[in-house]
Amino acid sequence: MSTTLLAMNCRKVFLTLGGGRGVTNAAFGSHFVSVPRRSIIDLSYSTHFMDFKGSSIPSSMKKLVVTKLSQNFREAVSLQIVPVPTPGDGDLLIRNRFVGINASDINYTAGRYDPSVKPPFDAGFEGIGEVVGLGLSASARFTVGDTVAYFGSGSFAEYTVVPAKAIVRVPSVKPQFLTLLVSGATAYIALKRLGDLAEGQTVLVTAAAGGTGQFAVQFAKMAKCHVVGTCSSDEKSGFLKTIGCDRPINYRSEDLAGVLQREYPRGLDVVYESVGAASSIWPSTAWPRRRARFFLPHFLSDYGEAMADMLRKCGSGELVCEVDVGEMTPEGHFVGLESVYRAVDHMYAGKNLGKVVVQLPAAVESKL
Ligand SMILES: NC(=O)c1ccc[n+]([C@@H]2O[C@H](COP(=O)([O-])OP(=O)(O)OC[C@H]3O[C@@H](n4cnc5c(N)ncnc54)[C@H](OP(=O)(O)O)[C@@H]3O)[C@@H](O)[C@H]2O)c1
């Protein structure tokens, strides 16, 4: 059995599970508590204002709200029409252009990150878009029209207020940059802080063609390791070859344990377990005793440096940032907040190749 083999031979395993406590409050939720507002653009006395492109910002918007705790995303989350939020003194109002889907979205809707947070609360962990409004303090570093991204709660909305200190500047509003905020950063920091990779080591990555796995494969290759990647289709295997994976294993057509026994009799040096809560292919009873867990919000001190390095590598083409915008699905591209449900289903059916991304309309129609 594959898991037993790995348990016996593997020297180090670490998990990047979507679990843990306090993601909302401890990591970034605290940025979203109500603070006295002193915004330079005050939406309270005007129905709308003009943004940098001259299109109006409506007084109301769509957003996805968790109204019931459930692992079933469709049951937990409802689409609501709410007022466009007003940025506080240190905040930016961002018009989201792309939002990222994470396997952890359903851990969040199930209330696993912080049991003290009760519905209703906002959904979505990451977005990329343009600044359309900002507070006085925030205007010291940002201006309307800046292209920015963020890792924080409440991104499944047409507009999100984000503290300026949580913002990552991006060269343009490309979905490829969005892939770095959670998925890229997780693989980068986990491998750097816990992987202890060395040239010539053998590294196995699970869900290797997914949002996070694609980066683990590439960073392990950059560390001159031999990389084995598991996935569920030949198409994904083909993609893994293009990003340097030495031995893609489609576990639906090949016996994972058999391949590892035959081709890696000396075992593996590191297993980057990117499936975890999402899968039962490695039962928890079979985990080796020596393992390390990684949870991104616990490593935010490494975040800025990781983002800067990845943005440079992504911009230069050194790092492939594959996005899955649903173009191959029967209903087509994931466009609009309504399609977030479909995008979550797509991921949980294991059909995604790369990071699942939903596009939001460039300009939200004003009803004014
Ligand atoms: N700890 C952290 O800070 C952190 C941060 C980010 C992500 N994560 C974790 O990393 C993992 C990957 O997250 P992601 O957002 O990048 O997702 P993803 O890898 O883009 O998508 C999930 C993938 O898991 C694989 N999978 C295997 N068994 C599955 C099953 N029974 N149901 C659904 N999918 C299954 C599928 O790939 P194949 O079909 O090819 O196997 C699927 O494409 C998740 O467990 C997530 O919680 C943790």
PDBQT file of the ligand as one rigid body, heavy atoms in Angstrom, charges set to zero:
ROOT
HETATM    1  N1  LIG A 401      -1.829  25.022   5.114  1.00  0.00    +0.000 N 
HETATM    2  C1  LIG A 401      -1.932  26.057   4.311  1.00  0.00    +0.000 C 
HETATM    3  O1  LIG A 401      -1.554  27.166   4.654  1.00  0.00    +0.000 OA
HETATM    4  C2  LIG A 401      -2.502  25.823   2.955  1.00  0.00    +0.000 A 
HETATM    5  C3  LIG A 401      -2.525  26.835   2.003  1.00  0.00    +0.000 A 
HETATM    6  C4  LIG A 401      -3.019  26.556   0.730  1.00  0.00    +0.000 A 
HETATM    7  C5  LIG A 401      -3.491  25.284   0.450  1.00  0.00    +0.000 A 
HETATM    8  N2  LIG A 401      -3.466  24.344   1.411  1.00  0.00    +0.000 N 
HETATM    9  C6  LIG A 401      -3.931  22.976   1.156  1.00  0.00    +0.000 C 
HETATM   10  O2  LIG A 401      -3.325  22.494  -0.025  1.00  0.00    +0.000 OA
HETATM   11  C7  LIG A 401      -4.206  21.610  -0.682  1.00  0.00    +0.000 C 
HETATM   12  C8  LIG A 401      -4.369  22.055  -2.126  1.00  0.00    +0.000 C 
HETATM   13  O3  LIG A 401      -5.066  23.282  -2.137  1.00  0.00    +0.000 OA
HETATM   14  P1  LIG A 401      -5.340  24.084  -3.490  1.00  0.00    +0.000 P 
HETATM   15  O4  LIG A 401      -6.219  25.210  -3.103  1.00  0.00    +0.000 OA
HETATM   16  O5  LIG A 401      -4.061  24.379  -4.182  1.00  0.00    +0.000 OA
HETATM   17  O6  LIG A 401      -6.196  23.043  -4.325  1.00  0.00    +0.000 OA
HETATM   18  P2  LIG A 401      -5.809  22.335  -5.709  1.00  0.00    +0.000 P 
HETATM   19  O7  LIG A 401      -4.589  21.526  -5.484  1.00  0.00    +0.000 OA
HETATM   20  O8  LIG A 401      -5.804  23.330  -6.811  1.00  0.00    +0.000 OA
HETATM   21  O9  LIG A 401      -7.079  21.418  -5.925  1.00  0.00    +0.000 OA
HETATM   22  C9  LIG A 401      -7.308  20.287  -5.137  1.00  0.00    +0.000 C 
HETATM   23  C10 LIG A 401      -6.677  19.042  -5.829  1.00  0.00    +0.000 C 
HETATM   24  O10 LIG A 401      -6.597  17.996  -4.891  1.00  0.00    +0.000 OA
HETATM   25  C11 LIG A 401      -6.595  16.774  -5.595  1.00  0.00    +0.000 C 
HETATM   26  N3  LIG A 401      -7.462  15.808  -4.945  1.00  0.00    +0.000 N 
HETATM   27  C12 LIG A 401      -7.080  14.587  -4.557  1.00  0.00    +0.000 A 
HETATM   28  N4  LIG A 401      -8.083  13.967  -3.984  1.00  0.00    +0.000 NA
HETATM   29  C13 LIG A 401      -9.138  14.755  -4.011  1.00  0.00    +0.000 A 
HETATM   30  C14 LIG A 401     -10.487  14.629  -3.568  1.00  0.00    +0.000 A 
HETATM   31  N5  LIG A 401     -10.923  13.522  -2.972  1.00  0.00    +0.000 N 
HETATM   32  N6  LIG A 401     -11.315  15.664  -3.756  1.00  0.00    +0.000 NA
HETATM   33  C15 LIG A 401     -10.877  16.778  -4.327  1.00  0.00    +0.000 A 
HETATM   34  N7  LIG A 401      -9.612  16.973  -4.772  1.00  0.00    +0.000 NA
HETATM   35  C16 LIG A 401      -8.759  15.952  -4.617  1.00  0.00    +0.000 A 
HETATM   36  C17 LIG A 401      -7.089  17.043  -7.003  1.00  0.00    +0.000 C 
HETATM   37  O11 LIG A 401      -5.962  16.869  -7.861  1.00  0.00    +0.000 OA
HETATM   38  P3  LIG A 401      -5.717  15.413  -8.515  1.00  0.00    +0.000 P 
HETATM   39  O12 LIG A 401      -7.098  14.982  -8.987  1.00  0.00    +0.000 OA
HETATM   40  O13 LIG A 401      -4.789  15.671  -9.633  1.00  0.00    +0.000 OA
HETATM   41  O14 LIG A 401      -5.188  14.556  -7.426  1.00  0.00    +0.000 OA
HETATM   42  C18 LIG A 401      -7.518  18.498  -6.967  1.00  0.00    +0.000 C 
HETATM   43  O15 LIG A 401      -7.266  19.138  -8.186  1.00  0.00    +0.000 OA
HETATM   44  C19 LIG A 401      -5.520  21.615   0.132  1.00  0.00    +0.000 C 
HETATM   45  O16 LIG A 401      -5.560  20.503   0.999  1.00  0.00    +0.000 OA
HETATM   46  C20 LIG A 401      -5.439  22.914   0.898  1.00  0.00    +0.000 C 
HETATM   47  O17 LIG A 401      -6.195  22.877   2.080  1.00  0.00    +0.000 OA
HETATM   48  C21 LIG A 401      -2.986  24.581   2.656  1.00  0.00    +0.000 A 
ENDROOT
TORSDOF 0
